[in-house]
Amino acid sequence: MKKDVQLTVVGKVFKPNEQKVLALNRCLSEFMRAVKFYIYLKDTSRRHNKPLYEEAKYRFRLPTALIQNARDKAGETLKSFEENRKEDSVLTLKRVGIRFDARCYSFSKTTNILTQYWLNLKLNHERRISLPMAFGKHQRQLIENAFQDKLQFTTVEMVKRRGVWYAHFTIKKTVSFTDKPETIIGIDIGEVNFATAIALIDKPHRGQFWRGSEIKRTRGLYNHLRRRLGEKKLLRRIKVLGEKEKRKTNQQLHILANQVVQYVKQFPKPIIAIEDLNGLRKHVKFSKKINKRVHSMPYRKLQTYIEYKANLEGVEVRHVKAKNTSKKCHRCGHVARKVNGREFRCSKCGSTYNRDLNAAVNIAQLVKSELRWRSCEPLKPADADEGEKPHLTLEATQPVGW
């Protein structure tokens, strides 16, 4: 099975002159007006609406490709707003990025001394500009792979942050997944162990934990700082602090996701099973303090990072409805009314397991049932001498038996 996987590479516009910055600012203003125009009319269908399209061309000094991209951007904004809408909330568009597709941009590598990479943009019917681009080490490698036809450029979105322009390149790669997986990796996302993975072949073995301590520490620290700044009414400082927290958290999530994928790759023909977390905040209710701590953790973002990194390595990821995975015994199928502590003790068969590992095995078994893979007989017990439970830290622990 083949699938198109997309990833984003961010580059910085390197020392543009004043005329180019002014041209970008004007284009951004027109593009935002076009997006607001389509949002106001709530006509964001991709089907061609000729009268509305002609009016948009008359109103805005933009190429037809940018007008169509503004319509698509408005549709995505409305859809996201409706999905996450809170009671009495009103849609307010504060900022937007200018989306260019293959019809209105080109990207090339040159021998220029200033920088090798140049981005050419069509801003309107009369104006084109060329922008020098700078990339970090990892981003440059992805760009080089794209130029060597290992990856394919699709769109670029120009984003302005604090007066500095960045280009977000969307790159596509077609990957092939195995039709006959031999290993199912169940991954449980939780509050104590941020991620728990275990391989399911003929029996569960080589479980691994990621505590996510640095992510939790960062979230706790910045939450405390925001509260202190809020008492002093320093709203601008709070905004700057939030951006810094986001960058640090994303870095740690990327590190953790890379470690999970490296764990997965050691097994033959793996496939990943993860929970479908849609509706988690609506259905999971604890005390006010626990709700704040649990619901503030970026579980879904971690899953997204694991999924796209695994897909790039040719590993398929499947989402399953993981109901009662922490309460169900993976050996006999008995569902307990309540689970206390970090161990799951089955009142029916008497088995005792780590709570998160038990949930990870149950998640893997759901994909096993979907694939109709091998038999549905009770799993063989893991070997007792494969290892001991490791000390849980931010970094990935060593593979252990279970």
C-alpha positions as CSV (number, residue, x, y, z in Angstrom):
1,M,0.0,0.0,0.0
2,K,1.3,3.5,-0.9
3,K,0.6,6.8,0.8
4,D,1.6,10.4,0.3
5,V,3.3,11.8,3.5
6,Q,3.7,15.5,3.9
7,L,6.2,17.4,6.1
8,T,7.0,21.1,6.5
9,V,10.4,22.6,6.2
10,V,10.8,26.2,7.5
11,G,13.4,28.6,6.1
12,K,14.1,32.2,6.9
13,V,14.1,35.0,4.4
14,F,17.7,36.2,4.5
15,K,18.2,40.0,4.7
16,P,15.5,41.1,2.1
17,N,15.7,44.7,1.0
18,E,13.0,47.3,1.9
19,Q,11.2,47.1,-1.4
20,K,10.7,43.4,-1.2
21,V,9.5,43.5,2.4
22,L,7.0,46.3,1.4
23,A,5.7,44.2,-1.5
24,L,5.3,41.2,0.8
25,N,3.4,43.3,3.4
26,R,1.0,44.6,0.7
27,C,0.4,41.1,-0.6
28,L,-0.3,39.9,2.9
29,S,-2.8,42.7,3.5
30,E,-4.7,41.8,0.2
31,F,-4.6,38.1,1.0
32,M,-6.0,38.5,4.4
33,R,-8.8,40.7,3.0
34,A,-9.6,37.9,0.5
35,V,-9.7,35.3,3.2
36,K,-12.1,37.5,5.3
37,F,-14.2,38.0,2.2
38,Y,-14.8,34.3,1.8
39,I,-15.2,33.7,5.5
40,Y,-17.9,36.4,5.7
41,L,-19.8,34.9,2.8
42,K,-19.3,31.3,4.1
43,D,-18.9,30.1,0.6
44,T,-15.7,28.1,0.8
45,S,-16.6,25.2,-1.4
46,R,-13.9,24.1,-3.9
47,R,-16.5,23.9,-6.6
48,H,-16.3,26.8,-9.0
49,N,-18.6,29.7,-8.2
50,K,-18.1,32.0,-11.2
51,P,-20.0,35.1,-10.0
52,L,-18.3,35.0,-6.6
53,Y,-14.9,34.3,-8.3
54,E,-15.3,37.2,-10.7
55,E,-16.2,39.6,-7.8
56,A,-13.1,38.4,-5.9
57,K,-10.9,39.1,-8.9
58,Y,-12.3,42.6,-9.2
59,R,-11.9,43.3,-5.5
60,F,-8.4,42.1,-4.9
61,R,-5.1,42.8,-6.7
62,L,-4.0,39.1,-6.5
63,P,-3.2,36.4,-9.1
64,T,-6.1,34.0,-9.6
65,A,-4.0,31.2,-7.9
66,L,-3.8,33.3,-4.7
67,I,-7.5,34.1,-4.8
68,Q,-8.2,30.3,-4.9
69,N,-5.8,29.7,-2.1
70,A,-7.5,32.4,0.0
71,R,-10.8,30.6,-0.6
72,D,-9.2,27.3,0.5
73,K,-7.6,29.0,3.6
74,A,-11.0,30.4,4.6
75,G,-12.6,27.0,4.3
76,E,-9.9,25.4,6.5
77,T,-10.3,28.2,9.1
78,L,-14.1,27.8,9.2
79,K,-13.9,24.1,9.5
80,S,-11.3,24.3,12.4
81,F,-13.4,26.9,14.2
82,E,-16.6,24.8,14.0
83,E,-14.8,21.7,15.2
84,N,-13.3,23.5,18.2
85,R,-16.0,26.0,18.8
86,K,-16.9,27.0,22.4
87,E,-20.2,28.4,23.4
88,D,-20.8,32.0,22.4
89,S,-17.3,32.2,20.7
90,V,-16.9,34.4,17.7
91,L,-14.4,33.8,14.8
92,T,-11.7,36.4,14.7
93,L,-8.9,36.2,12.1
94,K,-5.8,37.9,13.6
95,R,-3.1,36.7,11.2
96,V,-2.7,34.5,8.2
97,G,0.0,33.2,6.0
98,I,0.1,33.7,2.2
99,R,-0.2,30.3,0.5
100,F,1.5,29.9,-2.9
101,D,1.2,26.8,-5.1
102,A,3.2,25.7,-8.1
103,R,1.3,28.2,-10.3
104,C,2.8,31.2,-8.5
105,Y,6.1,30.3,-7.0
106,S,9.4,28.6,-8.0
107,F,12.3,27.5,-5.9
108,S,15.8,27.0,-7.1
109,K,19.4,26.3,-6.0
110,T,22.1,28.6,-7.4
111,T,25.8,29.3,-7.0
112,N,25.1,32.8,-5.6
113,I,27.6,33.8,-2.9
114,L,24.9,35.3,-0.6
115,T,22.9,32.1,-0.4
116,Q,22.4,29.1,-2.6
117,Y,18.6,29.0,-2.3
118,W,16.2,31.5,-3.9
119,L,12.5,31.6,-3.8
120,N,10.6,33.4,-6.6
121,L,7.1,34.6,-5.8
122,K,4.3,36.1,-8.0
123,L,2.6,38.6,-5.8
124,N,0.2,40.2,-8.4
125,H,-0.2,40.5,-12.1
126,E,2.8,43.0,-12.4
127,R,5.1,42.1,-9.5
128,R,7.5,39.2,-9.0
129,I,10.2,39.1,-6.3
130,S,13.1,36.8,-5.6
131,L,14.0,36.1,-2.0
132,P,17.2,34.6,-0.6
133,M,16.5,31.7,1.8
134,A,18.5,30.4,4.8
135,F,17.9,26.9,6.4
136,G,19.2,25.1,9.5
137,K,21.2,21.9,9.1
138,H,18.4,19.4,9.3
139,Q,16.1,21.6,7.1
140,R,18.9,22.0,4.5
141,Q,19.2,18.2,4.2
142,L,15.5,17.8,3.5
143,I,15.7,20.5,0.9
144,E,18.6,18.8,-0.8
145,N,16.7,15.5,-0.8
146,A,13.8,17.3,-2.5
147,F,16.2,18.7,-5.2
148,Q,17.4,15.1,-5.7
149,D,13.8,14.0,-6.4
150,K,13.6,11.9,-3.2
151,L,10.9,14.4,-2.1
152,Q,8.6,16.7,-4.0
153,F,7.7,20.4,-3.4
154,T,4.0,21.2,-3.3
155,T,3.2,24.5,-1.7
156,V,4.9,27.3,0.3
157,E,3.4,29.5,2.9
158,M,4.9,32.9,3.7
159,V,4.5,33.7,7.4
160,K,5.4,36.9,9.2
161,R,6.5,36.8,12.8
162,R,7.7,39.8,14.7
163,G,8.5,41.6,11.5
164,V,10.6,38.7,10.1
165,W,9.4,36.6,7.1
166,Y,9.6,32.8,7.0
167,A,8.8,30.4,4.2
168,H,7.0,27.1,5.2
169,F,7.7,24.6,2.4
170,T,5.3,21.7,2.3
171,I,7.1,18.7,0.9
172,K,5.6,15.4,-0.2
173,K,7.0,11.9,-0.2
174,T,5.3,8.7,-1.5
175,V,6.0,5.8,0.8
176,S,5.1,2.1,0.6
177,F,3.8,0.2,3.6
178,T,4.1,-3.6,4.0
179,D,1.0,-5.6,3.2
180,K,2.0,-8.4,5.6
181,P,3.2,-6.9,8.9
182,E,5.0,-9.2,11.3
183,T,5.1,-7.0,14.4
184,I,2.4,-4.8,16.0
185,I,3.7,-2.0,18.2
186,G,1.1,-0.8,20.7
187,I,1.7,2.7,22.0
188,D,-0.2,4.0,25.1
189,I,-0.1,7.7,25.9
190,G,-0.6,8.6,29.5
191,E,0.0,11.1,32.3
192,V,2.6,9.3,34.4
193,N,4.4,7.6,31.5
194,F,4.1,10.0,28.6
195,A,4.5,7.1,26.1
196,T,4.7,3.4,26.6
197,A,5.4,1.0,23.8
198,I,5.5,-2.8,23.5
199,A,5.9,-5.2,20.6
200,L,3.4,-7.9,19.9
201,I,4.6,-10.9,17.9
202,D,3.7,-14.2,19.4
203,K,3.8,-12.6,22.9
204,P,4.3,-9.2,24.4
205,H,8.0,-8.4,24.9
206,R,10.6,-5.7,25.0
207,G,8.4,-3.0,26.5
208,Q,9.8,0.5,26.7
209,F,8.8,3.7,28.7
210,W,9.3,7.4,28.1
211,R,8.5,9.5,31.1
212,G,8.5,12.9,29.4
213,S,9.9,14.5,32.5
214,E,11.4,17.5,30.7
215,I,8.1,18.3,28.9
216,K,6.2,18.1,32.2
217,R,8.8,20.3,33.9
218,T,8.7,22.9,31.1
219,R,4.9,23.0,31.2
220,G,4.8,23.4,35.0
221,L,7.5,26.1,35.0
222,Y,5.9,28.2,32.3
223,N,2.4,27.8,33.8
224,H,3.8,29.2,37.1
225,L,5.5,32.1,35.3
226,R,2.4,33.0,33.4
227,R,0.4,33.0,36.6
228,R,2.9,35.4,38.2
229,L,3.0,37.7,35.1
230,G,-0.8,37.6,35.0
231,E,-1.0,39.0,38.5
232,K,1.2,41.9,37.4
233,K,-0.9,42.4,34.2
234,L,2.1,41.9,31.9
235,L,0.2,40.5,29.0
236,R,2.8,41.1,26.4
237,R,5.4,39.2,28.4
238,I,2.9,36.3,28.8
239,K,2.6,36.1,25.0
240,V,6.4,36.1,24.5
241,L,6.7,33.5,27.2
242,G,4.1,31.3,25.5
243,E,6.0,31.3,22.2
244,K,9.2,30.3,24.0
245,E,7.4,27.5,25.9
246,K,5.9,26.2,22.6
247,R,9.4,26.0,20.9
248,K,10.9,24.2,23.9
249,T,8.0,21.7,24.1
250,N,8.0,21.0,20.4
251,Q,11.8,20.3,20.5
252,Q,11.3,17.8,23.3
253,L,8.3,16.2,21.5
254,H,10.4,15.7,18.3
255,I,13.2,14.1,20.4
256,L,10.7,11.7,22.1
257,A,9.0,10.9,18.8
258,N,12.4,10.1,17.1
259,Q,13.2,7.7,20.0
260,V,9.8,5.9,19.6
261,V,10.4,5.5,15.9
262,Q,13.9,4.1,16.5
263,Y,12.4,1.6,19.0
264,V,9.8,0.5,16.4
265,K,12.4,0.1,13.6
266,Q,14.3,-2.6,15.4
267,F,11.4,-5.1,14.8
268,P,10.7,-6.9,11.5
269,K,8.0,-5.4,9.3
270,P,6.3,-3.3,12.1
271,I,3.0,-1.5,12.2
272,I,2.1,1.0,14.9
273,A,-1.2,1.0,16.9
274,I,-2.1,4.2,18.8
275,E,-5.2,5.5,20.5
276,D,-7.8,7.7,18.8
277,L,-7.8,10.7,21.2
278,N,-10.7,12.6,19.7
279,G,-13.1,13.8,22.3
280,L,-10.7,13.0,25.2
281,R,-11.2,16.4,26.9
282,K,-15.0,16.1,26.7
283,H,-15.3,12.6,28.1
284,V,-12.5,12.3,30.6
285,K,-13.3,14.2,33.8
286,F,-11.2,14.4,37.0
287,S,-10.8,17.0,39.7
288,K,-10.1,20.6,38.6
289,K,-6.4,20.3,39.4
290,I,-5.9,16.9,37.6
291,N,-8.0,18.1,34.6
292,K,-5.7,21.1,34.2
293,R,-2.6,19.0,34.4
294,V,-3.8,16.2,32.1
295,H,-5.6,18.3,29.5
296,S,-2.7,20.7,29.1
297,M,-0.3,17.9,28.0
298,P,0.3,17.7,24.2
299,Y,-0.8,14.1,23.7
300,R,-2.3,14.6,20.2
301,K,0.7,16.5,19.0
302,L,3.1,13.7,20.1
303,Q,0.9,11.2,18.2
304,T,1.1,13.4,15.1
305,Y,4.9,13.6,15.3
306,I,5.2,9.8,15.8
307,E,2.8,9.2,12.9
308,Y,4.6,11.4,10.3
309,K,8.1,10.3,11.4
310,A,7.1,6.6,11.2
311,N,5.4,7.1,7.8
312,L,8.6,8.6,6.4
313,E,10.3,5.4,7.5
314,G,7.7,3.3,5.7
315,V,5.9,2.3,8.9
316,E,2.1,2.4,8.9
317,V,0.2,3.9,11.8
318,R,-3.3,2.9,12.7
319,H,-5.7,4.7,15.1
320,V,-8.1,2.5,17.2
321,K,-10.9,3.3,19.6
322,A,-9.1,2.4,22.8
323,K,-12.1,2.0,25.2
324,N,-11.2,0.4,28.5
325,T,-7.7,-0.5,27.5
326,S,-6.4,0.4,31.0
327,K,-9.2,-1.7,32.7
328,K,-9.1,-4.8,30.4
329,C,-6.9,-7.8,31.1
330,H,-5.1,-8.6,27.8
331,R,-4.7,-12.2,28.9
332,C,-8.4,-13.2,29.6
333,G,-10.3,-10.1,28.5
334,H,-11.9,-9.4,31.8
335,V,-12.8,-5.7,32.3
336,A,-12.3,-4.4,35.8
337,R,-14.5,-1.8,37.3
338,K,-11.7,0.3,38.6
339,V,-7.9,0.2,38.5
340,N,-5.9,1.6,41.4
341,G,-2.2,2.4,41.4
342,R,0.3,1.7,38.7
343,E,-0.4,-2.1,38.5
344,F,-3.3,-3.9,36.9
345,R,-4.4,-6.9,38.9
346,C,-7.0,-9.1,37.2
347,S,-9.6,-10.4,39.6
348,K,-10.5,-13.2,37.2
349,C,-7.2,-14.9,36.1
350,G,-5.0,-13.4,38.9
351,S,-2.5,-11.9,36.5
352,T,-0.5,-8.8,37.5
353,Y,0.9,-6.3,34.9
354,N,2.2,-2.8,34.7
355,R,-0.9,-0.7,33.9
356,D,0.5,1.2,30.9
357,L,2.1,-1.9,29.4
358,N,-1.3,-3.8,29.7
359,A,-3.0,-0.9,27.9
360,A,-0.3,-0.9,25.2
361,V,-0.9,-4.6,24.6
362,N,-4.7,-4.1,24.4
363,I,-4.2,-1.4,21.8
364,A,-2.0,-3.7,19.7
365,Q,-4.5,-6.5,20.0
366,L,-7.2,-4.2,18.5
367,V,-5.1,-3.8,15.4
368,K,-4.4,-7.5,15.4
369,S,-8.2,-8.1,15.3
370,E,-8.6,-5.6,12.4
371,L,-5.9,-7.4,10.4
372,R,-7.2,-10.8,11.3
373,W,-3.6,-11.5,12.0
374,R,-2.7,-15.0,13.2
375,S,-5.0,-16.5,15.9
376,C,-7.0,-14.8,18.6
377,E,-6.0,-17.3,21.3
378,P,-4.7,-16.0,24.6
379,L,-1.2,-14.6,24.4
380,K,1.7,-16.5,25.6
381,P,3.3,-15.1,28.8
382,A,6.5,-13.1,28.4
383,D,9.7,-14.6,29.5
384,A,10.5,-13.7,33.1
385,D,14.2,-13.4,32.6
386,E,14.3,-10.9,29.7
387,G,15.2,-8.0,32.0
388,E,14.1,-5.7,34.8
389,K,11.9,-2.6,34.7
390,P,14.2,0.4,34.0
391,H,14.5,3.7,35.8
392,L,12.1,6.1,34.1
393,T,13.7,9.3,32.8
394,L,13.2,11.8,30.0
395,E,15.3,9.8,27.7
396,A,14.1,6.5,26.3
397,T,14.8,3.6,28.6
398,Q,16.6,0.5,27.4
399,P,14.3,-2.3,26.0
400,V,13.1,-4.5,28.8
401,G,11.3,-7.8,29.2
402,W,7.8,-8.0,30.7
